[in-house]
Amino acid sequence: MSTDTVPLWPHVQAVVREDGTGEVVVDGTPYPVFAAGLEEARVEVLRRVTLTAAQVGRAVRATAEGPEGVWALIVHPDGTVVPQEAAPRPAPAEAAVAVPSAGAPAQAPDPALPLAPAPAPAQAHTPEPVAVAAPVPGTVPVPAQVGPGPTSPPTFVQTPAPDGMPDGMPVVDGVPRPAFLEDDRTEIDDATVPGLAAPATAAPASAPAAPAPAAPAAAAPGVADWVRHGVPAAQPAPAQPAPAQPAPAQPGYLPLAATVLTVSETPEATETTSGSPRTRREARQSFLQRELVEEPAARGVRGALARVGIRLGPSEAERAERDDERSVSQHWPGPRTVAVVNGKGGAGKTPSTVLLAAVFARYGGAGVVTWDNNQTRGTLGWRTEQGPHGSTLLDLLPQTDRLLGTSAQAADLARFVHHQTRDKFDVLRSKPMALAHEQRVEPEDVDAIHSVLSKYYRMIFIDSGNDESDPMWLRMIDLTDQLVVATTTRDDHAEAGALLLEALAARDGRSAYLAQQAVTVVSQADPKASPDDVRRVADGYSSLARDVVTIPFDPAMVDGHLRFGALRPATQRAWLGAGAAVAGGL
């Protein structure tokens, strides 16, 4: 695809900073980036833009801003990054080559392809057409002769693979390796990218000296930093030619370098390809060690022994629980929105909304709110504690401009939300007593409410309605960072959730990404359901969602107000695991 034909949609803007922070904004939706440094932030930004290109199935334009300036880039679904001024991508190397016979009209050379050696002087006799054999998978072409003279067809030499490796593996420095997997911890060596810092390769003695191609646009400072971090996400690396027969560089196109450094997370790994440290600070080990001191066991027999002075470490189960607690205790920079969905009523959306909010508020502290985004009799207010007033979102809507003003205070929201004194989160109720036409909420109202809640809360959990075609429901999806599908073991509940994920996957690229990264919570609402029923539904969602969590039956979830502390210990542990799964997508 030529750079001139790349559509302007989606609109992608990216920013990286010296401290490793950054942001990718896709059609107005921000995706924050946090990394250890500037180079790691570029890798993460390009990973996000490459994912966007893969979702739309083509290259996308991106405006990249860094300390060196602002650059216009083209990012392809395979991870290739080129400046917008660069030439179109070259044709695949394995395309068939047609050799004209005598008398065929000469064709103008394609500027996007490497220049061939000058043809030999015309012979007195007419040469016969030469057939070129098609490449064999796993082979690399080796020209039989270089330089002027009669052209011989290229031969293909099979590259043998070592034991345990399949034949046809791409070769890097004479060593076969598997196809590239997307990894945030990869760094490209400048010296291997043509046009950046690659040393000139001497031409064979028999070949005439050719003028050096003009430096591509990506060689400019700043652009090179972005181009060299373009990492293919799913394409195997092309086969490398033999060292004795280097191929000429493609003008205007910067392929991915073959030499890759894996950046270790330990401070000792600070050497470059030349073996010398980057800086003196990186060459030494810091005196400040970031080691977590593990607390002794607090539960079970180990905990009992620890309390009488026999210090023992926690069991694996307790250690896993602590990891989940740490996950839900994080504070992310910027608000996060979690939508709990299912097109069928009674599938467990409200209990999932309330208890997930309780997990994040209990372990992570204040700043958590639940919102009943339902046109028809949402029950979130019925399942939670009511404050000293009866306000709903209909009372909040006329005050959104004032609450977004500079003179508003966080305590002003206490007039409209209902604080949960045990579980430490707030509830923005709908008005289930009113009919749908009496409390119609439009998409712009959803934006206004979300803007207010995003200003005063760090986490927003939305309990959604059942009408997936409602503009109010669709606008909620546009504002969501993490999707949670709530279902029970009933077949109709499970089927409705699966159909919803399939519909979102076909809606647009961002909705498809939300569906792919969704978390499914399977609650055993029926006490008669067997473990096999729960496992059957969970297995069915394993290919539809990023993570699936099961919740055992608990009488405290059936009726009345929902309180985390009233649940059985096993149920509390299950909801903590569900919260950790949600945190993994934030």
JOJOFEN-V364118 format. One record per residue. RES is the residue in one letter. PSI is psi in degrees with one decimal (NA if undefined). Layout:
res: [RES/RES]
psi: [PSI/PSI]
This chain:
res: [M/S/T/D/T/V/P/L/W/P/H/V/Q/A/V/V/R/E/D/G/T/G/E/V/V/V/D/G/T/P/Y/P/V/F/A/A/G/L/E/E/A/R/V/E/V/L/R/R/V/T/L/T/A/A/Q/V/G/R/A/V/R/A/T/A/E/G/P/E/G/V/W/A/L/I/V/H/P/D/G/T/V/V/P/Q/E/A/A/P/R/P/A/P/A/E/A/A/V/A/V/P/S/A/G/A/P/A/Q/A/P/D/P/A/L/P/L/A/P/A/P/A/P/A/Q/A/H/T/P/E/P/V/A/V/A/A/P/V/P/G/T/V/P/V/P/A/Q/V/G/P/G/P/T/S/P/P/T/F/V/Q/T/P/A/P/D/G/M/P/D/G/M/P/V/V/D/G/V/P/R/P/A/F/L/E/D/D/R/T/E/I/D/D/A/T/V/P/G/L/A/A/P/A/T/A/A/P/A/S/A/P/A/A/P/A/P/A/A/P/A/A/A/A/P/G/V/A/D/W/V/R/H/G/V/P/A/A/Q/P/A/P/A/Q/P/A/P/A/Q/P/A/P/A/Q/P/G/Y/L/P/L/A/A/T/V/L/T/V/S/E/T/P/E/A/T/E/T/T/S/G/S/P/R/T/R/R/E/A/R/Q/S/F/L/Q/R/E/L/V/E/E/P/A/A/R/G/V/R/G/A/L/A/R/V/G/I/R/L/G/P/S/E/A/E/R/A/E/R/D/D/E/R/S/V/S/Q/H/W/P/G/P/R/T/V/A/V/V/N/G/K/G/G/A/G/K/T/P/S/T/V/L/L/A/A/V/F/A/R/Y/G/G/A/G/V/V/T/W/D/N/N/Q/T/R/G/T/L/G/W/R/T/E/Q/G/P/H/G/S/T/L/L/D/L/L/P/Q/T/D/R/L/L/G/T/S/A/Q/A/A/D/L/A/R/F/V/H/H/Q/T/R/D/K/F/D/V/L/R/S/K/P/M/A/L/A/H/E/Q/R/V/E/P/E/D/V/D/A/I/H/S/V/L/S/K/Y/Y/R/M/I/F/I/D/S/G/N/D/E/S/D/P/M/W/L/R/M/I/D/L/T/D/Q/L/V/V/A/T/T/T/R/D/D/H/A/E/A/G/A/L/L/L/E/A/L/A/A/R/D/G/R/S/A/Y/L/A/Q/Q/A/V/T/V/V/S/Q/A/D/P/K/A/S/P/D/D/V/R/R/V/A/D/G/Y/S/S/L/A/R/D/V/V/T/I/P/F/D/P/A/M/V/D/G/H/L/R/F/G/A/L/R/P/A/T/Q/R/A/W/L/G/A/G/A/A/V/A/G/G/L]
psi: [125.2/151.3/-24.1/-20.5/2.0/121.7/160.3/-14.7/140.9/159.7/114.1/127.1/138.6/142.8/133.6/149.4/166.2/-31.3/4.7/-2.2/162.6/-171.9/142.3/125.6/115.3/109.9/43.8/-7.3/116.7/143.3/101.6/153.0/133.6/120.3/174.8/-19.8/-176.0/-45.1/-42.3/-33.8/-38.4/-41.4/-44.2/-38.7/-45.4/-31.0/-42.5/-41.9/-38.0/-38.8/-39.5/-42.6/-38.4/-34.2/-38.3/-8.9/24.3/175.1/151.9/153.9/144.7/138.8/116.0/126.6/131.2/-173.3/-25.1/-17.9/-163.4/134.8/146.7/121.4/159.7/123.3/123.5/158.8/-23.6/3.1/-4.0/135.4/126.5/152.6/155.6/-19.7/-7.8/165.0/165.2/158.6/140.1/162.0/154.0/146.2/-23.9/7.9/148.1/141.6/122.3/127.8/115.0/151.9/177.1/140.1/-5.7/141.6/142.0/143.6/144.9/140.1/145.8/120.2/-19.9/-6.9/154.5/149.0/134.0/158.5/156.5/140.4/155.7/156.4/150.7/137.8/160.8/-27.6/162.8/119.8/149.2/148.6/141.2/126.0/137.1/124.1/143.9/144.9/146.2/132.8/135.1/9.2/161.7/137.1/135.3/108.2/140.4/-23.5/141.3/136.8/-178.9/157.4/178.0/134.2/130.1/147.7/141.7/148.3/157.5/122.9/123.5/130.4/109.4/146.6/147.2/172.7/135.6/-5.3/137.7/151.5/155.0/10.7/137.5/146.1/131.3/118.7/38.6/2.6/120.0/144.1/157.2/172.9/153.8/133.5/143.9/123.4/130.1/-13.0/41.9/145.2/137.2/135.8/127.8/-35.5/-13.2/-2.0/116.5/135.5/-6.8/-74.4/22.0/129.9/147.5/138.1/127.8/136.2/154.5/154.1/-32.5/-8.9/137.9/149.0/128.7/146.1/142.3/136.9/154.7/143.8/132.0/165.4/-27.7/-10.1/-10.6/143.2/140.8/-56.2/-39.8/-35.7/-33.0/-42.4/-38.7/-11.3/7.5/108.2/124.0/139.0/-32.6/-2.8/135.0/149.2/142.8/153.1/137.0/136.6/162.6/147.3/-31.0/-15.9/71.6/139.3/144.8/150.0/145.1/120.1/133.4/3.5/127.3/100.0/164.9/136.0/149.1/-27.2/121.9/135.3/132.9/117.8/115.3/153.9/-7.1/147.4/-14.2/-27.3/85.1/17.7/146.7/-172.5/-27.1/-7.8/-2.5/145.6/152.8/-50.8/165.5/-34.1/-39.4/-19.8/-21.6/160.4/133.2/145.5/-16.2/101.9/132.1/60.7/132.0/126.3/114.3/128.6/153.7/167.0/146.5/-5.1/157.6/-160.4/-37.9/-41.7/-38.3/-41.1/-36.3/-33.2/-20.2/10.8/-5.8/100.5/117.8/146.6/161.5/158.1/171.0/-38.0/-42.4/-35.6/-39.0/-37.7/-39.2/-36.7/-41.6/-38.7/-39.3/-35.9/-43.8/-6.8/-4.2/155.3/117.0/143.6/118.0/150.8/154.2/137.8/126.9/122.7/129.1/120.8/155.1/135.0/-0.7/134.2/148.9/12.8/-2.5/20.6/-47.2/-48.3/-38.6/-41.2/-48.3/-47.7/-30.5/-42.2/-38.4/-38.9/-48.8/-33.6/-39.8/-41.5/-31.7/-7.0/-170.8/176.6/25.1/134.0/147.1/148.3/125.5/93.4/71.0/128.1/-25.8/99.2/58.0/138.0/11.9/-40.1/-28.8/-25.9/5.1/168.6/136.5/140.8/-165.5/17.3/175.2/28.9/151.6/-178.6/-23.1/-28.5/-27.6/-37.1/-46.3/-13.4/7.8/-41.3/-41.9/-40.5/-24.0/-5.4/168.6/-21.0/-7.3/152.8/156.2/-34.7/-17.7/-25.8/-15.9/-17.4/-15.2/-20.1/161.9/115.1/137.0/106.9/-27.2/-44.3/-2.5/25.0/168.9/159.7/126.8/108.1/156.6/-170.7/85.2/-16.9/-22.2/151.9/163.6/-41.8/-14.5/-12.5/39.7/126.9/126.9/164.8/-38.0/-27.2/-37.3/-42.5/-42.7/-45.4/-43.8/-37.0/-41.0/-48.5/-36.0/-27.1/-34.2/-11.1/150.7/-23.7/133.7/119.0/124.2/122.1/115.0/165.8/-169.3/-11.2/101.4/-12.6/-7.0/130.3/-31.3/-42.1/-43.9/-37.3/-33.0/-42.3/-38.8/-24.0/1.5/140.5/-31.4/132.0/136.3/122.7/117.3/134.7/161.3/-170.7/-3.5/140.5/-40.1/-34.6/-45.1/-40.6/-39.6/-40.8/-39.9/-42.2/-36.0/-44.5/-39.7/-37.3/-39.9/-35.4/-25.8/-2.3/-59.8/177.8/-43.1/-41.1/-37.8/-38.2/-41.0/-42.5/-40.9/-35.0/14.6/155.9/129.0/128.6/113.2/109.3/136.3/79.9/-25.7/118.2/-19.9/-8.2/140.0/162.9/-30.6/-35.2/-43.0/-44.3/-36.1/-44.6/-42.3/-42.6/-34.7/-29.6/-6.8/-28.8/-4.4/-26.8/163.9/-38.5/148.4/128.8/137.2/142.2/124.9/164.9/139.4/125.2/-26.9/-9.6/-2.7/-56.6/166.1/-169.4/142.8/123.0/130.8/-39.7/-18.5/-7.5/157.6/153.9/-40.1/-36.2/-41.1/-41.5/-37.4/-41.5/-32.3/-41.6/-37.3/-40.5/-40.1/-36.6/-40.1/-43.2/-28.6/-17.7/6.0/NA]
